[in-house]
């Protein structure tokens, strides 16, 4: 039934899973904000059905109506959940065109329908489990990709504290990626917000110094927190979600020997698969949002390359105000035209 998955198909399936996860997050918001989940769920299924038709090599002149996919695909594969998907489509139409908010029950019912639908259809059509589709393939930051994948190896064996530590390192790598850029000596990144503060900076404010320089200690603590918050916000990362991530994930500290360690508190040992799943989605979503800054850093680094070490000093130009309009030619009635 299934054909080998092309890289583009994997990316499209990863996008479907991203939309589905977006819908789940939206479904947890208070009413009426949770209504947006219906649209995300519908978008996820509609994208998915388009991938199914292409993967099964079903000729389609133009995208059919939503429910028409079931009849279109039937000759190659019997799609389940038609009645449930019709209810999802009706809820989406009612919300989009009539302003009718879905109930919490409708949203949860749609969530359960999609969960069963993707879990049933994906292995039979694409030959892989839906949960194994890697949204990391959508990311553009190499170090983040590496750390998220390493974190997943720990989650796969049930070591969620270690998996969460890997996600913390991945998120920190994301912020550092845009603070430094590919060329660290290029122009100062607009996503950096000053040099990082270290406990060895003078004057020292740790230990006994914390008692004699209390104001400086408070300002330093604020500067460190504000710097990281500004980095995240400037990249379009959702701050309340970041706050939740920082609360549930253990702080990971780097040491002089190159190791990274965290304290294995009771709350850390109690981390669950659901905690990891949420945190992984948060890091991936943050990296996707932050990728909008790729173009900005690319422009900066191209400019740096263009302007670096010129053979002759650059000249200066002075602002002259508006350009004087050219005088209009004067014509005589006796001139030939």
C-alpha positions in Angstrom: 0.0 0.0 0.0 2.6 2.5 1.0 5.4 4.0 -1.1 8.8 5.2 0.3 8.5 8.5 2.0 10.2 11.4 0.2 11.9 14.1 2.4 9.2 16.6 1.4 6.5 14.2 2.5 8.1 13.8 5.9 8.3 17.6 6.2 4.7 18.0 5.3 3.6 15.3 7.8 5.7 17.1 10.4 3.8 20.2 9.6 0.5 18.4 10.1 1.7 17.1 13.5 2.7 20.7 14.4 -0.8 22.0 13.5 -2.3 19.2 15.5 -0.1 20.0 18.5 -1.1 23.7 18.1 -4.7 22.7 18.3 -4.1 20.7 21.5 -2.4 23.7 23.1 -5.2 26.0 22.0 -7.8 23.6 23.4 -6.4 24.1 26.9 -7.0 27.8 26.8 -10.1 29.4 28.5 -13.3 30.0 26.5 -13.7 31.5 23.9 -9.9 31.4 23.1 -10.0 27.6 23.0 -12.3 27.8 20.0 -9.3 28.3 17.8 -8.4 24.7 18.3 -11.3 23.7 16.0 -9.7 25.6 13.1 -6.2 24.1 13.8 -7.6 20.6 14.0 -9.4 21.1 10.7 -6.3 22.6 9.0 -4.3 19.6 10.3 -6.7 17.1 8.8 -7.2 19.0 5.5 -3.4 19.2 5.0 -3.1 15.5 5.9 -5.7 14.4 3.4 -3.9 16.3 0.7 -0.7 14.4 1.5 -2.6 11.1 1.5 -3.9 11.7 -2.0 -0.5 12.5 -3.3 1.2 9.7 -1.6 -1.3 7.2 -2.9 -1.0 8.8 -6.3 -4.6 9.7 -6.7 -5.2 12.2 -9.5 -6.9 15.4 -8.2 -7.5 18.3 -10.6 -8.2 20.6 -7.7 -8.7 20.3 -4.0 -12.1 18.7 -3.3 -14.5 19.7 -0.5 -13.4 18.4 2.9 -15.7 15.4 3.2 -15.4 14.5 -0.5 -11.9 13.2 0.3 -13.4 10.1 1.8 -15.0 9.1 -1.5 -12.0 10.1 -3.5 -9.6 8.0 -1.5 -11.9 5.0 -1.0 -10.7 3.2 -4.1 -7.2 3.0 -2.6 -7.9 3.2 1.2 -11.0 3.2 3.4 -10.6 6.3 5.6 -12.3 6.0 9.0 -14.1 8.6 11.1 -16.1 10.2 8.3 -19.1 11.1 10.5 -16.9 12.5 13.2 -14.9 14.5 10.7 -18.2 15.9 9.3 -19.0 17.1 12.8 -15.6 18.8 13.0 -16.2 20.4 9.6 -19.6 21.6 10.7 -18.1 23.1 13.9 -15.5 24.9 11.9 -18.1 26.3 9.5 -20.3 27.4 12.4 -17.3 29.2 14.0 -15.8 30.8 10.9 -19.0 31.9 9.1 -21.6 32.1 11.9 -19.6 33.1 14.9 -20.9 30.1 16.9 -18.3 29.1 19.5 -17.9 25.3 20.0 -18.4 23.8 23.4 -15.6 22.3 25.4 -17.2 18.9 24.7 -17.0 19.5 20.9 -13.4 20.5 21.2 -12.4 17.5 23.3 -14.4 15.2 21.0 -12.5 16.6 18.0 -9.2 16.1 19.8 -10.0 12.4 20.5 -11.2 11.9 16.9 -8.0 13.3 15.4 -5.9 11.3 17.9 -7.5 8.0 16.7 -7.6 9.0 13.1 -3.9 9.9 12.8 -2.9 6.9 14.9 -4.9 4.5 12.7 -4.3 5.9 9.2 -0.6 6.9 9.3 0.9 3.4 9.8 -1.3 1.9 7.1 -0.8 4.6 4.5 2.7 5.9 5.2 4.3 2.9 7.0 5.3 4.9 10.2 3.6 5.8 13.5 2.2 9.3 13.7 4.0 9.9 17.0 7.4 9.0 15.3 7.1 11.8 12.7 9.9 14.2 13.6 9.0 17.8 13.7 12.7 18.5 14.3 13.0 18.2 10.5 11.3 21.6 10.2 14.0 23.4 12.2 16.9 25.6 10.8 19.2 25.7 13.9 21.7 22.8 13.8 22.7 22.8 17.5 19.0 22.9 18.6 18.2 20.0 16.3 21.1 17.9 17.7 20.1 18.6 21.4 16.4 17.9 20.8 17.2 14.6 19.1 19.6 13.7 22.0 16.9 14.6 24.5 14.4 12.3 22.7 16.7 9.3 23.2 16.4 9.7 26.9 12.6 10.1 26.7 12.4 6.9 24.7 13.8 4.9 27.7 11.6 6.8 30.2 14.4 9.0 31.7 12.4 12.2 31.6 14.6 14.3 34.0 17.6 13.8 31.6 15.3 14.4 28.6 14.1 17.7 30.1 17.7 18.7 30.8 18.5 18.2 27.1 15.5 20.4 26.1 16.8 23.1 28.5 20.2 23.0 26.7 18.4 23.1 23.4 16.4 26.2 24.3 19.5 28.0 25.6 21.3 27.0 22.3 18.4 28.6 20.4 18.8 31.9 22.1 22.6 31.8 21.7 22.2 30.9 18.0 20.6 34.3 17.3 22.7 36.2 19.8 25.9 35.1 18.1 24.9 34.2 14.5 26.9 32.1 12.1 29.8 34.7 12.2 30.4 35.8 15.8 32.7 38.7 14.7 30.1 40.2 12.5 27.9 43.1 13.5 26.3 43.0 17.0 23.2 40.9 16.8 19.9 42.8 17.5 18.9 39.7 19.5 21.7 39.9 21.9 20.9 42.8 24.3 24.4 43.3 25.6 27.2 41.1 26.9 26.4 38.3 29.2 27.0 38.8 32.9 29.2 36.3 34.8 29.7 35.8 38.5 33.5 36.4 38.1 32.9 39.9 36.7 34.3 42.7 38.9 33.2 43.9 41.3 32.3 40.5 42.7 28.8 40.3 44.1 28.7 36.7 45.1 29.6 35.4 48.6 30.5 38.2 51.0 30.2 40.7 48.1 26.5 40.1 48.0 26.1 41.7 51.4 28.2 44.7 50.7 26.8 45.4 47.2 23.2 44.6 47.6 22.0 47.2 45.1 24.4 46.0 42.5 23.4 42.4 43.2 19.7 43.2 42.6 20.5 45.1 39.4 22.7 42.3 38.2 20.0 39.7 38.9 17.4 41.9 37.1 19.8 42.5 34.1 20.4 38.7 33.7 16.7 37.9 33.8 15.7 40.8 31.6 18.3 40.0 29.0 17.1 36.4 28.5 13.5 37.5 28.5 14.1 40.2 25.9 16.0 37.7 23.8 13.0 35.3 23.8 10.4 38.0 23.3 12.3 39.6 20.4 12.3 36.2 18.6 8.5 35.9 18.9 8.6 33.3 21.6 5.5 33.1 23.9 6.6 34.4 27.3 4.0 32.7 29.5 4.9 29.4 27.9 8.6 30.1 28.5 7.7 30.8 32.2 6.0 27.4 32.4 9.0 25.7 30.7 11.4 27.3 33.2 9.3 26.2 36.1 8.9 22.5 35.2 12.3 22.0 33.6 15.4 21.7 35.9 18.0 24.5 35.6 21.1 23.1 33.9 24.5 24.7 34.8 27.7 24.5 32.9 30.9 23.7 34.7 34.6 24.4 34.1 35.3 20.8 33.1 32.7 21.1 30.2 30.0 19.1 31.9 26.4 20.2 32.4 24.6 19.3 35.6 21.2 19.7 37.2 19.9 18.9 40.7 17.8 15.8 40.8 15.1 17.2 43.1 11.9 15.2 43.9 10.0 17.5 41.5 12.5 16.6 38.8 12.2 12.9 39.4 8.4 13.2 39.2 8.5 14.6 35.6 6.3 12.6 33.2 5.9 11.8 29.6 3.3 14.5 29.3 5.7 17.1 30.8 8.3 16.1 28.3 5.8 16.1 25.4 4.7 19.6 26.2 8.2 20.9 26.7 9.5 19.3 23.5 6.6 20.9 21.5 7.4 24.3 23.2 11.1 24.2 22.2 10.3 23.1 18.6 7.5 25.8 18.3 9.9 28.4 19.7 12.6 27.4 17.2 10.1 27.7 14.4 9.0 31.1 15.5 12.6 32.3 15.9 13.5 31.2 12.4 11.9 34.4 11.2 15.1 36.0 12.4 17.3 33.9 10.1 16.9 36.5 7.3 17.8 39.4 9.6 21.0 37.7 10.8 21.8 36.7 7.2 21.5 40.3 6.0 23.8 41.5 8.8 26.4 38.9 8.0 26.3 39.6 4.3 26.8 43.3 5.0 29.8 42.5 7.3 31.4 40.5 4.5 30.8 43.3 2.0 32.3 46.0 4.3 35.1 44.0 5.9 38.7 45.2 5.3 38.3 47.5 2.3 41.3 48.4 0.1 40.5 52.1 0.4 38.7 53.9 3.3 35.0 54.4 2.7 34.1 58.0 1.8 31.4 60.0 3.4 28.3 61.6 1.9 26.3 64.5 3.4 22.6 64.7 3.4 21.5 67.3 0.8 17.7 67.4 1.4 15.3 66.7 -1.5 16.5 66.4 -5.0 15.9 69.7 -7.0 13.3 69.0 -9.7 14.7 69.4 -13.2 13.5 72.7 -14.8 10.7 72.2 -17.3 11.8 73.1 -20.9 10.3 76.3 -22.2 8.5 76.0 -25.5 7.4 78.8 -27.9 4.3 78.6 -29.9 6.5 78.8 -33.0 8.7 75.9 -32.0 8.3 72.7 -34.1 7.1 69.8 -32.0 
